[in-house]
Amino acid sequence: MVYFAPDEELLGRDALAQLQRRKLAQLLTEVRAHNPFYQAKLREIDFDPLCASVADLPFTTREEIQKDQADHPPYGSNLTQPAIEYVRMHQSSGSSGGPVRWQDTSESWAWFIKCW
């Protein structure tokens, strides 16, 4: 069998869980430092991404994102990088109560393609 990312796809359960936790820790460090939407949402949360239950993180709803985009058009405050870093723009169809817009950097787009 051929693997796309064997260093990740062939990990055992414990090693995979550790990798996922390290990636979560990196993500939370980045958004807590640079993303106004999640800075506000996570301000009062004391969460250790390496060992706390992810159930302790607040869930983000579509309605929250839509309100944020209405308050800070067109993309809202859920942006972690400077505007110049975003290279792709997307929008949902809006069939569930209005469109949601988001942007990708070259790095986030490459990650999306890898996951696909």
Backbone as a chain_set.jsonl record, in Angstrom:
{"seq": "MVYFAPDEELLGRDALAQLQRRKLAQLLTEVRAHNPFYQAKLREIDFDPLCASVADLPFTTREEIQKDQADHPPYGSNLTQPAIEYVRMHQSSGSSGGPVRWQDTSESWAWFIKCW", "coords": {"N": [[0.842, -1.18, 0.0], [0.494, 2.253, -0.766], [1.376, 5.221, 0.846], [0.432, 8.589, 1.511], [1.458, 10.344, 3.43], [3.451, 8.814, 5.148], [4.859, 9.079, 7.567], [3.019, 10.104, 9.307], [0.641, 8.682, 8.833], [1.166, 6.057, 9.512], [1.497, 5.942, 12.204], [1.171, 4.663, 15.534], [-1.653, 4.382, 17.796], [-1.207, 5.874, 20.263], [1.037, 7.494, 19.594], [-0.054, 8.92, 17.467], [-2.079, 10.343, 18.798], [-0.464, 11.968, 20.408], [0.846, 13.487, 18.429], [-1.369, 14.829, 17.32], [-2.102, 16.378, 19.545], [0.185, 18.011, 19.823], [-0.021, 19.462, 17.437], [-2.451, 20.757, 17.896], [-1.693, 22.35, 20.066], [0.176, 24.055, 18.79], [-1.533, 25.351, 16.976], [-3.361, 26.67, 18.726], [-1.591, 28.374, 20.079], [-0.851, 30.07, 18.008], [-3.359, 31.236, 17.167], [-4.221, 32.42, 19.539], [-2.343, 34.393, 19.807], [-2.632, 36.002, 17.522], [-5.23, 36.149, 16.365], [-8.077, 37.947, 16.416], [-10.818, 37.151, 16.792], [-10.697, 34.587, 18.042], [-9.039, 35.263, 20.158], [-10.723, 36.782, 21.802], [-12.705, 34.849, 22.299], [-11.302, 32.809, 23.617], [-10.17, 34.01, 25.773], [-10.764, 33.802, 28.575], [-10.306, 31.157, 29.04], [-8.639, 28.541, 30.556], [-6.569, 26.377, 29.377], [-4.788, 23.502, 28.743], [-3.347, 22.373, 25.985], [-1.942, 20.028, 25.628], [-2.798, 18.123, 27.391], [-5.378, 18.539, 28.465], [-8.925, 17.906, 28.243], [-10.407, 18.042, 25.057], [-13.045, 18.635, 25.059], [-13.315, 20.666, 26.83], [-12.852, 22.966, 25.466], [-14.454, 25.81, 24.004], [-17.213, 25.471, 21.806], [-17.465, 26.526, 18.448], [-19.884, 28.19, 16.634], [-21.713, 28.328, 13.536], [-23.404, 30.509, 13.502], [-22.088, 32.303, 15.224], [-19.832, 32.911, 13.686], [-21.057, 34.06, 11.439], [-22.249, 36.331, 12.64], [-19.932, 37.66, 13.51], [-18.809, 38.221, 11.015], [-20.736, 39.939, 10.017], [-20.444, 42.029, 11.801], [-17.819, 42.782, 11.321], [-17.197, 43.255, 8.409], [-15.613, 42.214, 5.269], [-14.821, 39.632, 5.992], [-14.818, 39.171, 8.692], [-13.415, 39.014, 12.053], [-11.961, 36.783, 12.351], [-9.248, 36.155, 11.543], [-5.96, 35.174, 11.211], [-3.563, 35.804, 10.051], [-1.743, 38.554, 8.462], [-3.558, 40.552, 6.079], [-2.346, 40.566, 3.533], [-1.2, 38.064, 3.304], [-3.141, 36.255, 2.588], [-4.299, 34.229, -0.017], [-6.334, 32.945, -1.326], [-9.836, 33.128, -1.639], [-12.996, 32.242, -0.322], [-16.463, 31.257, -0.313], [-19.399, 30.127, 1.247], [-22.473, 28.603, 0.061], [-24.623, 29.735, 1.312], [-26.968, 28.523, 1.93], [-27.772, 27.768, 4.418], [-28.783, 29.892, 6.014], [-27.469, 32.257, 5.164], [-24.387, 33.326, 3.615], [-21.05, 32.194, 4.439], [-17.842, 33.463, 4.685], [-14.373, 32.844, 3.984], [-10.795, 32.835, 4.095], [-7.725, 31.625, 2.65], [-4.287, 31.047, 3.311], [-1.241, 30.459, 1.477], [-0.042, 28.324, 2.793], [-2.188, 27.25, 4.354], [-3.913, 26.487, 2.32], [-2.389, 24.527, 1.024], [-2.349, 22.625, 3.079], [-5.078, 21.97, 3.153], [-5.377, 20.768, 0.614], [-3.666, 18.59, 0.993], [-5.123, 17.187, 2.927], [-7.375, 16.545, 1.48]], "CA": [[0.0, 0.0, 0.0], [1.232, 3.504, -0.841], [0.869, 6.231, 1.776], [0.746, 9.961, 1.151], [2.304, 10.874, 4.509], [3.656, 7.644, 5.994], [5.328, 9.449, 8.901], [1.829, 10.353, 10.122], [-0.395, 7.676, 8.609], [1.54, 4.763, 10.074], [1.691, 6.065, 13.646], [0.285, 3.94, 16.434], [-2.696, 5.203, 18.414], [-0.645, 6.821, 21.227], [1.872, 8.464, 18.879], [-0.963, 9.781, 16.712], [-2.709, 11.245, 19.764], [0.551, 12.962, 20.792], [1.016, 14.377, 17.279], [-2.556, 15.683, 17.251], [-2.021, 17.338, 20.645], [1.22, 19.003, 19.492], [-0.574, 20.33, 16.397], [-3.45, 21.594, 18.559], [-0.95, 23.345, 20.854], [0.708, 25.038, 17.84], [-2.667, 26.121, 16.466], [-3.871, 27.558, 19.77], [-0.584, 29.408, 20.308], [-0.943, 31.023, 16.893], [-4.602, 32.019, 17.167], [-4.253, 33.257, 20.752], [-1.431, 35.525, 19.612], [-2.873, 36.844, 16.345], [-6.584, 36.089, 15.809], [-8.974, 38.667, 17.324], [-12.029, 36.382, 17.083], [-10.397, 33.568, 19.046], [-8.502, 35.91, 21.361], [-11.882, 37.093, 22.647], [-13.405, 33.616, 22.655], [-10.48, 31.97, 24.489], [-9.536, 34.866, 26.78], [-10.977, 33.317, 29.939], [-10.146, 29.706, 29.06], [-7.354, 27.992, 30.991], [-6.601, 25.106, 28.663], [-3.5, 22.936, 28.371], [-3.66, 21.554, 24.812], [-1.221, 18.758, 25.621], [-3.391, 17.09, 28.244], [-6.774, 18.796, 28.828], [-9.934, 17.352, 27.35], [-10.854, 19.012, 24.051], [-14.42, 19.003, 25.411], [-13.237, 21.895, 27.619], [-12.791, 24.114, 24.549], [-15.789, 26.237, 23.563], [-17.604, 25.137, 20.442], [-17.737, 27.698, 17.616], [-21.038, 27.935, 15.781], [-21.861, 29.083, 12.293], [-24.043, 31.781, 13.847], [-21.044, 33.186, 15.75], [-19.005, 33.356, 12.567], [-21.875, 34.978, 10.64], [-22.358, 37.594, 13.384], [-18.627, 38.307, 13.446], [-18.636, 38.77, 9.67], [-21.636, 41.091, 9.896], [-19.87, 43.109, 12.623], [-16.496, 43.137, 10.773], [-17.222, 42.756, 7.034], [-16.423, 41.1, 4.778], [-14.344, 38.328, 6.46], [-14.867, 39.062, 10.14], [-12.147, 39.178, 12.77], [-11.368, 35.463, 12.454], [-8.099, 36.156, 10.644], [-4.755, 35.003, 12.006], [-2.429, 36.353, 9.312], [-2.002, 39.84, 7.813], [-4.377, 40.413, 4.862], [-1.49, 40.314, 2.367], [-0.835, 36.647, 3.288], [-4.239, 35.422, 2.085], [-4.188, 34.097, -1.481], [-7.577, 32.37, -1.848], [-11.035, 33.535, -0.935], [-14.074, 31.284, -0.53], [-17.759, 31.605, 0.282], [-20.386, 29.05, 1.196], [-23.642, 28.941, -0.753], [-25.587, 30.499, 2.096], [-28.235, 27.795, 2.027], [-28.102, 27.574, 5.84], [-28.944, 31.158, 6.709], [-26.525, 33.273, 4.726], [-23.064, 32.812, 3.283], [-19.898, 32.356, 5.321], [-16.654, 33.702, 3.879], [-13.095, 32.576, 4.623], [-9.627, 32.979, 3.243], [-6.628, 30.703, 2.873], [-2.916, 31.383, 2.95], [-0.64, 29.374, 0.682], [0.17, 27.195, 3.697], [-3.452, 26.605, 4.716], [-4.444, 25.853, 1.122], [-1.615, 23.295, 0.836], [-2.844, 21.681, 4.08], [-6.395, 21.525, 2.688], [-5.152, 19.848, -0.498], [-3.112, 17.37, 1.578], [-6.204, 16.462, 3.587], [-8.3, 16.069, 0.466]], "C": [[0.887, 1.243, 0.0], [0.559, 4.516, 0.089], [1.307, 7.604, 1.318], [1.709, 10.571, 2.156], [2.574, 9.744, 5.504], [4.121, 7.98, 7.406], [4.169, 9.773, 9.84], [0.83, 9.201, 10.02], [-0.09, 6.324, 9.244], [1.789, 4.814, 11.581], [0.721, 5.164, 14.404], [-0.67, 4.914, 17.112], [-2.125, 6.257, 19.364], [0.197, 7.893, 20.548], [1.018, 9.419, 18.061], [-1.641, 10.791, 17.642], [-1.724, 12.331, 20.201], [0.787, 13.963, 19.671], [-0.163, 15.342, 17.178], [-2.527, 16.744, 18.339], [-0.959, 18.407, 20.383], [0.709, 19.977, 18.431], [-1.639, 21.267, 16.978], [-2.759, 22.692, 19.358], [-0.382, 24.432, 19.946], [-0.41, 25.952, 17.334], [-3.162, 27.13, 17.503], [-2.874, 28.664, 20.107], [-0.696, 30.489, 19.249], [-2.217, 31.864, 16.966], [-4.717, 32.888, 18.421], [-3.377, 34.495, 20.596], [-1.911, 36.5, 18.538], [-4.313, 36.927, 15.853], [-7.575, 36.759, 16.767], [-10.233, 37.893, 17.717], [-11.763, 35.376, 18.202], [-9.695, 34.129, 20.279], [-9.644, 36.213, 22.327], [-12.551, 35.82, 23.155], [-12.634, 32.785, 23.686], [-9.852, 32.737, 25.658], [-9.618, 34.284, 28.191], [-10.746, 31.811, 30.09], [-8.726, 29.348, 29.517], [-7.304, 26.567, 30.455], [-5.188, 24.682, 28.315], [-3.735, 21.984, 27.202], [-2.948, 20.211, 24.784], [-1.889, 17.696, 26.477], [-4.862, 17.327, 28.605], [-7.723, 18.168, 27.809], [-10.362, 18.413, 26.334], [-12.31, 19.418, 24.286], [-14.451, 20.271, 26.247], [-13.131, 23.142, 26.746], [-14.2, 24.511, 24.141], [-16.014, 25.877, 22.099], [-17.876, 26.435, 19.69], [-18.864, 27.356, 16.657], [-20.987, 28.782, 14.505], [-22.453, 30.463, 12.581], [-23.035, 32.779, 14.411], [-20.186, 33.757, 14.626], [-19.781, 34.34, 11.692], [-22.026, 36.331, 11.336], [-21.05, 38.365, 13.325], [-18.39, 38.919, 12.068], [-19.554, 39.954, 9.421], [-21.066, 42.294, 10.655], [-18.554, 43.632, 12.056], [-16.4, 42.646, 9.327], [-15.881, 42.973, 6.312], [-16.033, 39.746, 5.397], [-14.41, 38.151, 7.97], [-13.495, 39.262, 10.754], [-11.423, 37.847, 12.943], [-10.249, 35.304, 11.426], [-6.835, 36.116, 11.491], [-3.54, 35.644, 11.355], [-2.766, 37.758, 8.803], [-2.719, 39.619, 6.476], [-3.544, 40.052, 3.631], [-1.122, 38.838, 2.213], [-1.919, 35.752, 2.679], [-4.249, 35.43, 0.563], [-5.44, 33.502, -2.122], [-8.732, 32.819, -0.981], [-12.175, 32.604, -1.315], [-15.352, 31.806, 0.121], [-18.686, 30.408, 0.157], [-21.592, 29.526, 0.388], [-24.648, 29.796, 0.004], [-26.906, 29.782, 2.276], [-28.666, 27.544, 3.473], [-28.133, 28.903, 6.578], [-27.934, 32.222, 6.357], [-25.141, 32.699, 4.504], [-22.055, 33.045, 4.413], [-18.688, 32.472, 4.411], [-15.41, 33.33, 4.678], [-11.994, 32.686, 3.6], [-8.583, 31.928, 3.614], [-5.306, 31.369, 2.529], [-2.396, 30.265, 2.053], [-0.466, 28.133, 1.538], [-1.148, 26.489, 4.038], [-4.096, 25.923, 3.508], [-3.705, 24.533, 0.851], [-2.059, 22.229, 1.832], [-4.187, 21.11, 3.649], [-6.24, 20.497, 1.579], [-4.584, 18.526, 0.023], [-4.215, 16.534, 2.218], [-7.171, 15.863, 2.577], [-7.789, 14.78, -0.106]], "O": [[1.91, 1.281, 0.684], [-0.665, 4.644, 0.11], [2.411, 7.774, 0.801], [2.669, 11.24, 1.774], [1.987, 9.721, 6.585], [3.815, 7.247, 8.346], [4.336, 9.719, 11.058], [0.241, 8.798, 11.023], [-1.003, 5.533, 9.485], [2.244, 3.831, 12.168], [-0.406, 4.935, 13.965], [-0.506, 6.13, 17.009], [-2.515, 7.422, 19.284], [0.088, 9.073, 20.884], [1.333, 10.606, 17.97], [-1.76, 11.967, 17.298], [-2.111, 13.49, 20.348], [0.916, 15.161, 19.928], [0.03, 16.541, 16.973], [-2.888, 17.894, 18.088], [-1.176, 19.58, 20.685], [0.972, 21.177, 18.511], [-1.717, 22.434, 16.594], [-3.193, 23.843, 19.331], [-0.447, 25.612, 20.29], [-0.25, 27.171, 17.273], [-3.357, 28.305, 17.19], [-3.284, 29.789, 20.394], [-0.642, 31.68, 19.556], [-2.153, 33.086, 16.838], [-5.263, 33.99, 18.355], [-3.655, 35.533, 21.197], [-1.632, 37.696, 18.624], [-4.588, 37.737, 14.968], [-7.883, 36.201, 17.82], [-10.669, 37.975, 18.865], [-12.502, 35.315, 19.184], [-9.756, 33.519, 21.347], [-9.546, 35.935, 23.522], [-12.921, 35.738, 24.327], [-13.242, 32.132, 24.534], [-9.09, 32.167, 26.439], [-8.625, 34.285, 28.918], [-10.973, 31.257, 31.165], [-7.742, 29.801, 28.931], [-7.922, 25.662, 31.015], [-4.463, 25.429, 27.658], [-4.268, 20.893, 27.402], [-3.313, 19.338, 23.996], [-1.602, 16.508, 26.329], [-5.536, 16.384, 29.019], [-7.353, 17.934, 26.658], [-10.648, 19.551, 26.706], [-12.757, 20.439, 23.765], [-15.503, 20.898, 26.367], [-13.302, 24.257, 27.239], [-15.055, 23.646, 23.951], [-15.107, 25.972, 21.272], [-18.466, 27.357, 20.254], [-18.805, 26.35, 15.95], [-20.306, 29.805, 14.434], [-22.051, 31.458, 11.979], [-23.114, 33.972, 14.114], [-19.858, 34.944, 14.623], [-19.224, 35.346, 11.251], [-21.938, 37.371, 10.683], [-21.048, 39.579, 13.117], [-17.834, 40.012, 11.962], [-19.192, 40.876, 8.69], [-21.19, 43.434, 10.207], [-18.202, 44.791, 12.278], [-15.625, 41.736, 9.032], [-15.101, 43.836, 6.716], [-16.822, 38.803, 5.339], [-14.087, 37.076, 8.475], [-12.538, 39.629, 10.073], [-10.387, 37.785, 13.606], [-10.302, 34.435, 10.556], [-6.662, 36.938, 12.391], [-2.583, 35.992, 12.046], [-3.94, 38.119, 8.719], [-2.501, 38.602, 5.818], [-4.009, 39.3, 2.775], [-0.77, 38.402, 1.117], [-1.641, 34.615, 2.297], [-4.212, 36.487, -0.068], [-5.588, 33.553, -3.343], [-8.627, 32.884, 0.244], [-12.314, 32.22, -2.476], [-15.317, 32.679, 0.988], [-18.756, 29.761, -0.887], [-21.71, 30.71, 0.072], [-25.443, 30.506, -0.611], [-27.875, 30.387, 2.736], [-29.806, 27.15, 3.719], [-27.562, 29.021, 7.662], [-27.58, 33.029, 7.217], [-24.763, 31.706, 5.125], [-22.195, 33.963, 5.22], [-18.521, 31.683, 3.481], [-15.385, 33.478, 5.9], [-12.233, 32.637, 2.394], [-8.56, 31.414, 4.733], [-5.214, 32.151, 1.583], [-3.054, 29.236, 1.897], [-0.711, 27.018, 1.078], [-1.212, 25.26, 4.013], [-4.752, 24.892, 3.657], [-4.331, 23.537, 0.489], [-2.141, 21.053, 1.478], [-4.416, 19.905, 3.763], [-6.903, 19.461, 1.601], [-4.973, 17.458, -0.449], [-4.238, 15.312, 2.068], [-7.722, 14.786, 2.804], [-8.425, 14.2, -0.987]]}, "num_chains": 1, "name": "protein.A"}
